């Protein structure tokens, strides 16, 4: 056993090295090009300083809109994901339900949020509304998976105790399952809101509202100092939301 362990480690390293070479050759990974471009990066960063405070007013308003998009999208998505997550959990639903609902959640989750935004912009037009719908759809797929995985880790004896009283399937879910997964659900809800705030900052790039619209506009027009102001406002706001979410999740879980 001791003699094979180093061999296995060596094989793993060789496989990783081979995969790295394969990925680098297929993607044009070039360290020398990066080193040559450092001067361009320095020039780009220099153009951002000092940040132009003229962008602060529109940036704050669009940042508030971004948070609103993330909140409403997260709330709608969590509500829509609630029932499918139970139907996708193997320990509380029959297999003829779990398979199609798992597939549905996988398909929804596989489509990136920016693609959902493009679809809804085409459907309902520009503005924050398609951003809300895109965030909600991605939330359904992402949170639905976390929810049904949490349901599958519950203590089966508590569920059986409720079922042995002759309770209906709905009451089994209500009294045997929900009390066990409730804290996890709340924690995941906070996490997805935190994630969606960050994701919603780029939805404006495709016309789905939020602060991404201004960031893209300033970058395209080479107003790097204005773009820097937008990022200067966005970064601490996102960090504060992340910190509050992390604190609440630690208190709940």
C-alpha positions in Angstrom: 0.0 0.0 0.0 2.8 2.4 0.9 4.7 1.7 -2.4 1.6 2.3 -4.5 0.7 5.7 -3.0 3.7 7.6 -4.4 3.0 6.0 -7.8 -0.6 7.2 -7.7 0.4 10.7 -6.7 2.9 10.8 -9.6 0.2 9.5 -12.0 -2.2 12.2 -10.8 0.4 14.9 -11.3 1.2 13.6 -14.8 -2.5 13.6 -15.7 -2.9 17.2 -14.4 0.2 18.3 -16.3 -1.0 16.7 -19.5 -4.5 18.3 -19.1 -2.9 21.7 -18.4 -0.8 21.4 -21.6 -3.8 20.3 -23.6 -6.0 23.2 -22.2 -3.2 25.8 -22.7 -2.6 24.7 -26.3 -6.2 24.8 -27.1 -6.9 28.2 -25.6 -3.9 30.1 -26.8 -2.5 30.6 -23.2 0.5 32.8 -23.6 2.5 34.2 -20.7 4.8 36.3 -22.9 1.7 38.1 -24.4 0.6 38.9 -20.9 4.0 40.3 -20.0 4.0 42.4 -23.1 0.6 43.8 -22.3 1.4 44.9 -18.8 2.2 48.4 -20.1 -1.3 48.6 -21.7 -2.8 47.4 -18.5 -1.0 50.1 -16.6 -2.2 52.8 -19.0 -5.8 51.5 -18.6 -5.6 51.6 -14.8 -4.0 55.0 -14.9 -7.0 56.3 -16.9 -9.2 55.3 -14.0 -7.6 57.6 -11.5 -8.8 59.8 -10.0 -12.4 58.4 -10.2 -14.8 61.0 -11.7 -17.5 61.8 -9.1 -19.8 63.0 -11.9 -20.8 59.3 -12.3 -21.8 59.0 -8.6 -25.4 60.1 -8.9 -26.5 57.8 -11.8 -24.4 55.0 -10.3 -26.1 55.1 -6.9 -29.6 55.1 -8.5 -28.7 52.2 -10.8 -27.1 50.3 -7.9 -30.3 50.6 -5.9 -32.1 49.2 -9.0 -29.6 46.3 -9.2 -30.3 45.4 -5.5 -34.1 45.6 -6.3 -33.6 43.2 -9.3 -31.6 40.8 -7.1 -34.2 40.9 -4.3 -37.3 40.4 -6.4 -35.6 37.8 -8.7 -34.4 35.9 -5.7 -37.7 36.0 -3.9 -39.7 34.9 -6.9 -37.2 32.1 -7.8 -37.2 30.8 -4.2 -41.0 30.6 -4.2 -41.0 28.8 -7.6 -38.3 26.4 -6.6 -40.0 25.3 -3.4 -42.4 22.7 -4.7 -40.1 21.3 -7.5 -37.4 20.7 -4.8 -39.7 18.4 -2.8 -40.8 16.7 -6.0 -37.1 16.1 -7.0 -36.0 14.7 -3.6 -35.8 10.9 -3.8 -36.6 10.3 -0.1 -40.0 12.1 -0.2 -41.2 11.6 -3.8 -41.6 8.6 -6.1 -39.0 8.1 -8.8 -41.5 8.9 -11.6 -41.5 12.5 -10.2 -37.9 12.9 -9.1 -36.4 12.1 -12.5 -38.3 14.7 -14.6 -38.1 17.4 -11.9 -34.4 16.9 -11.5 -34.0 17.1 -15.2 -36.0 20.3 -15.3 -34.0 22.0 -12.6 -30.8 20.9 -14.3 -31.9 22.4 -17.6 -32.9 25.7 -16.0 -29.6 25.8 -14.0 -27.5 25.0 -17.1 -28.6 28.2 -18.9 -26.4 31.1 -17.7 -28.2 34.1 -16.2 -27.0 36.4 -19.0 -28.7 34.1 -21.6 -31.9 34.2 -19.6 -31.6 38.0 -19.6 -31.2 38.0 -23.4 -34.3 35.8 -23.8 -36.4 38.0 -21.5 -35.2 41.2 -23.1 -36.3 39.8 -26.4 -39.7 38.9 -24.9 -40.6 41.9 -22.8 -38.1 44.7 -23.9 -35.4 46.6 -22.1 -35.3 47.6 -18.5 -35.1 46.0 -15.0 -38.2 43.7 -15.6 -36.3 41.2 -17.8 -33.5 41.3 -15.3 -35.9 40.2 -12.5 -37.2 37.4 -14.7 -33.7 36.2 -15.6 -32.6 36.3 -12.0 -35.8 34.4 -10.9 -35.2 31.6 -13.5 -31.6 31.1 -12.6 -32.6 31.1 -8.9 -35.1 28.3 -9.5 -32.5 26.0 -11.0 -29.7 26.8 -8.5 -31.7 26.9 -5.3 -33.9 24.0 -6.4 -30.8 21.8 -6.4 -29.7 23.0 -3.0 -33.1 22.5 -1.6 -33.6 18.9 -2.8 -30.1 18.0 -1.6 -31.0 19.4 1.8 -34.2 17.4 1.9 -32.4 14.2 1.1 -30.2 14.6 4.2 -33.0 14.7 6.7 -33.5 12.2 9.5 -35.9 9.6 8.1 -37.0 8.4 11.5 -38.7 11.8 12.2 -40.5 11.5 8.9 -41.6 7.9 9.7 -42.8 9.0 13.1 -45.1 11.5 11.5 -46.2 9.1 8.8 -47.0 6.4 11.4 -49.7 8.7 12.8 -51.6 8.3 9.6 -50.8 11.8 8.4 -51.3 12.7 4.8 -48.4 13.3 2.5 -48.8 17.1 2.8 -48.7 16.8 6.6 -45.7 14.5 6.4 -43.9 17.3 4.5 -45.1 20.0 6.8 -44.3 18.3 10.2 -41.6 15.8 9.3 -39.6 17.5 6.6 -39.9 21.2 6.8 -38.8 21.6 10.5 -35.5 19.8 9.6 -34.8 21.7 6.3 -36.1 25.1 7.3 -32.8 26.6 8.6 -31.0 25.2 5.5 -33.6 26.8 3.2 -33.2 30.2 4.9 -29.4 29.9 4.6 -29.5 29.0 0.9 -32.0 31.9 0.3 -29.6 34.4 1.8 -26.7 32.9 -0.2 -28.6 33.1 -3.5 -29.5 36.7 -2.8 -25.9 37.5 -2.1 -24.9 35.8 -5.4 -27.7 37.5 -7.4 -26.6 40.9 -6.3 -23.2 40.3 -7.9 -24.8 38.6 -10.9 -27.3 41.5 -11.4 -24.4 44.0 -11.7 -23.7 42.7 -15.2 -27.3 42.3 -16.5 -27.3 45.9 -17.7 -24.8 44.9 -20.3 -27.6 43.2 -22.3 -30.2 45.9 -21.4 -31.7 44.1 -18.4 -31.4 47.0 -16.0 -28.9 47.6 -13.2 -25.6 49.3 -12.9 -24.0 47.2 -15.6 -25.5 49.5 -18.2 -23.4 52.5 -17.0 -20.3 50.4 -16.6 -20.5 49.1 -20.2 -21.3 52.6 -21.5 -18.3 54.2 -19.8 -15.9 51.5 -20.8 -17.0 51.6 -24.4 -16.7 55.4 -24.6 -13.2 55.2 -22.9 -14.4 57.2 -19.9 -12.4 55.0 -17.6 -12.5 57.5 -14.7 -16.3 57.4 -14.8 -16.2 53.5 -14.9 -13.9 53.6 -11.9 -16.4 55.6 -9.9 -19.1 53.0 -10.8 -16.9 50.2 -9.5 -15.9 52.2 -6.5 -19.5 52.5 -5.5 -20.4 48.9 -6.4 -17.5 47.1 -4.7 -18.1 48.1 -1.0 -21.9 47.7 -1.4 -21.5 44.1 -2.6 -19.0 43.4 0.2 -21.3 44.7 2.8 -24.2 42.6 1.5 -21.9 39.6 1.4 -20.8 40.2 5.0 -24.4 40.6 6.3 -25.4 37.4 4.5 -22.5 35.5 5.9 -23.3 36.6 9.4 -26.9 35.7 9.2 -26.1 32.3 7.7 -23.7 31.5 10.5 -26.4 32.5 13.0 -29.0 30.3 11.4 -27.1 27.2 10.4 
